[in-house]
């Protein structure tokens, strides 16, 4: 596979559309994709995995004398025109570490505080057929704070959802629920494990 030319088709702040002319086994084609990166920063060929654009936080709320609860959000997403169950997430600011982004985004979206970071994944591709976006997943423990109030951006429409293990199983098995693919995989993983972290 060889990419001959990339053309930026839109010029928006957060996400842009690109057209790539490619050739493979004598066949020429055109591929449209979305990217958060400027064209000049787009990796081609066998290059190292680029740094994460965003982080998805998988928080377990731990409180004394209470069972652990998985923290999710039910957020309105314009492309599907409806609410979807997902995890708190956000873009990394320039120079910000994944761990710091996880702390900031969890506090902004849920009002909760990260108390332990258990695992951060390498950068993972969100949907490689549609975008070159990379995300890291941060598995954390969280706690309530006295001022546990979300500080949502004007474009965010979400509610915090706390699920005990039974709630995780119900949502995982609810075929009518709109669920982010990564979120469903986490729900299923906990269901198969038989407990929350």
C-alpha positions as CSV (number, residue, x, y, z in Angstrom):
1,X,0.0,0.0,0.0
2,X,1.4,3.4,-1.0
3,X,-0.2,6.8,-0.2
4,X,0.6,9.3,-3.0
5,X,-1.2,12.5,-1.8
6,X,-3.2,13.8,1.2
7,X,-5.5,16.7,0.8
8,X,-7.2,18.5,3.8
9,X,-10.8,19.1,2.9
10,X,-12.0,21.0,6.0
11,X,-10.5,23.5,8.4
12,X,-12.2,23.1,11.7
13,X,-10.8,23.5,15.3
14,X,-11.2,20.0,16.7
15,X,-11.5,17.6,13.8
16,X,-10.9,17.7,10.0
17,X,-11.7,15.6,7.0
18,X,-8.8,14.5,4.7
19,X,-8.7,12.7,1.3
20,X,-5.8,10.3,0.7
21,X,-5.0,9.0,-2.8
22,X,-3.5,5.5,-2.5
23,X,-2.3,2.7,-4.7
24,X,-2.3,-1.1,-3.9
25,X,-1.6,-4.0,-6.2
26,X,-2.1,-1.7,-9.3
27,X,-5.4,-0.4,-8.0
28,X,-5.7,3.4,-7.3
29,X,-8.2,4.7,-4.9
30,X,-9.3,7.5,-2.7
31,X,-9.9,7.2,1.1
32,X,-11.7,9.8,3.2
33,X,-10.9,10.0,6.9
34,X,-11.2,12.3,9.9
35,X,-8.2,13.4,11.9
36,X,-7.4,15.6,14.9
37,X,-3.8,16.0,13.7
38,X,-2.5,18.5,11.2
39,X,-1.6,16.9,7.9
40,X,2.1,17.5,8.4
41,X,2.0,15.4,11.6
42,X,0.2,12.5,10.1
43,X,2.3,9.3,10.2
44,X,2.6,7.2,7.1
45,X,4.2,3.8,6.6
46,X,5.8,1.9,9.4
47,X,6.4,4.7,12.0
48,X,6.1,4.5,15.8
49,X,2.6,4.8,17.2
50,X,1.8,8.5,17.6
51,X,1.0,9.9,21.1
52,X,-2.6,9.7,22.3
53,X,-5.0,12.4,21.2
54,X,-7.4,11.6,24.0
55,X,-8.0,9.5,27.1
56,X,-10.9,7.4,28.1
57,X,-11.2,7.0,31.9
58,X,-12.6,3.7,33.4
59,X,-13.3,4.8,37.0
60,X,-14.3,2.6,39.9
61,X,-15.9,4.7,42.7
62,X,-14.8,3.4,46.1
63,X,-16.5,4.6,49.2
64,X,-16.2,3.2,52.7
65,X,-19.0,0.7,53.6
66,X,-20.3,0.7,50.0
67,X,-19.8,-1.7,47.2
68,X,-17.6,-0.5,44.3
69,X,-19.4,1.2,41.5
70,X,-18.4,1.7,37.9
71,X,-18.7,5.3,36.8
72,X,-20.1,5.9,33.4
73,X,-21.8,8.8,31.6
74,X,-24.9,8.9,29.5
75,X,-24.0,11.6,27.0
76,X,-25.9,13.1,24.0
77,X,-23.8,12.6,20.9
78,X,-24.8,14.6,17.8
79,X,-23.7,12.1,15.1
80,X,-26.2,9.5,16.5
81,X,-28.8,12.1,17.6
82,X,-29.3,10.4,21.0
83,X,-27.8,9.6,24.3
84,X,-25.1,6.9,24.6
85,X,-23.6,5.1,27.6
86,X,-19.8,5.7,27.6
87,X,-17.0,6.5,29.9
88,X,-15.7,10.0,30.8
89,X,-13.2,11.1,28.2
90,X,-11.4,14.1,26.8
91,X,-8.6,15.4,24.7
92,X,-5.1,15.9,26.0
93,X,-4.0,19.6,26.3
94,X,-0.6,20.5,25.0
95,X,2.1,19.2,27.3
96,X,-0.4,17.4,29.5
97,X,0.2,13.8,30.6
98,X,-2.4,11.1,30.1
99,X,-2.7,10.8,33.9
100,X,-3.2,14.5,34.4
101,X,-5.8,14.5,31.6
102,X,-7.6,11.7,33.3
103,X,-7.7,13.6,36.6
104,X,-8.9,16.8,34.9
105,X,-11.5,15.2,32.7
106,X,-13.0,13.0,35.5
107,X,-13.3,16.0,37.8
108,X,-14.9,18.1,35.0
109,X,-17.4,15.5,33.8
110,X,-18.3,13.8,37.1
111,X,-17.0,15.9,40.0
112,X,-15.1,12.9,41.2
113,X,-11.4,12.8,42.2
114,X,-8.9,10.2,40.9
115,X,-7.2,8.5,43.9
116,X,-5.2,5.8,42.2
117,X,-4.2,5.1,38.6
118,X,-3.9,1.3,38.1
119,X,-3.2,1.0,34.3
120,X,-2.8,3.3,31.3
121,X,-2.8,1.6,27.9
122,X,-0.5,2.5,25.0
123,X,-2.2,4.7,22.4
124,X,-5.0,2.7,20.8
125,X,-6.9,3.5,17.5
126,X,-10.5,4.5,17.9
127,X,-11.8,3.5,14.5
128,X,-9.0,3.0,12.0
129,X,-11.3,2.8,9.0
130,X,-12.7,6.3,9.7
131,X,-10.0,8.1,11.7
132,X,-6.3,8.1,12.7
133,X,-7.4,9.2,16.3
134,X,-5.5,7.5,19.1
135,X,-6.8,7.2,22.6
136,X,-5.3,5.9,25.8
137,X,-7.4,4.1,28.4
138,X,-6.8,4.9,32.0
139,X,-8.2,2.5,34.7
140,X,-8.5,4.4,37.9
141,X,-10.1,4.4,41.4
142,X,-12.1,7.5,42.3
143,X,-13.7,9.1,45.3
144,X,-16.4,11.6,46.0
145,X,-15.3,15.0,47.1
146,X,-17.3,17.6,49.1
147,X,-17.6,19.7,46.0
148,X,-18.4,16.8,43.7
149,X,-20.2,18.8,41.0
150,X,-19.4,18.4,37.3
151,X,-18.1,21.5,35.4
152,X,-19.4,20.8,32.0
153,X,-18.5,22.6,28.8
154,X,-21.4,24.5,27.1
155,X,-21.5,21.8,24.4
156,X,-21.7,18.8,26.8
157,X,-25.0,17.2,27.7
158,X,-24.4,14.3,30.1
159,X,-25.4,12.7,33.3
160,X,-23.2,10.5,35.6
161,X,-24.3,6.9,36.0
162,X,-23.1,4.8,38.9
163,X,-23.4,1.0,38.4
164,X,-22.8,-1.7,41.0
165,X,-22.0,-5.2,39.7
166,X,-25.7,-6.1,39.1
167,X,-26.1,-2.8,37.2
168,X,-23.1,-3.5,35.0
169,X,-24.6,-6.9,34.1
170,X,-28.0,-5.4,33.4
171,X,-26.6,-2.7,31.1
172,X,-24.3,-5.2,29.3
173,X,-27.3,-7.4,28.5
174,X,-29.7,-4.6,27.6
175,X,-30.0,-4.9,23.8
176,X,-32.0,-1.7,23.6
177,X,-29.3,0.5,25.2
178,X,-27.0,2.6,23.0
179,X,-23.5,1.8,24.3
180,X,-20.1,2.9,23.0
181,X,-18.2,-0.2,21.7
182,X,-15.3,0.2,24.1
183,X,-17.6,0.7,27.0
184,X,-19.5,-2.5,26.1
185,X,-16.3,-4.5,26.0
186,X,-15.4,-3.2,29.5
187,X,-18.9,-4.1,30.8
188,X,-18.6,-7.6,29.3
189,X,-15.2,-8.0,30.8
190,X,-16.4,-7.2,34.3
191,X,-19.5,-9.4,33.8
192,X,-17.2,-12.3,32.9
193,X,-14.8,-11.5,35.8
194,X,-17.8,-11.7,38.2
195,X,-17.0,-8.6,40.0
196,X,-15.9,-4.9,39.7
197,X,-12.1,-4.5,39.9
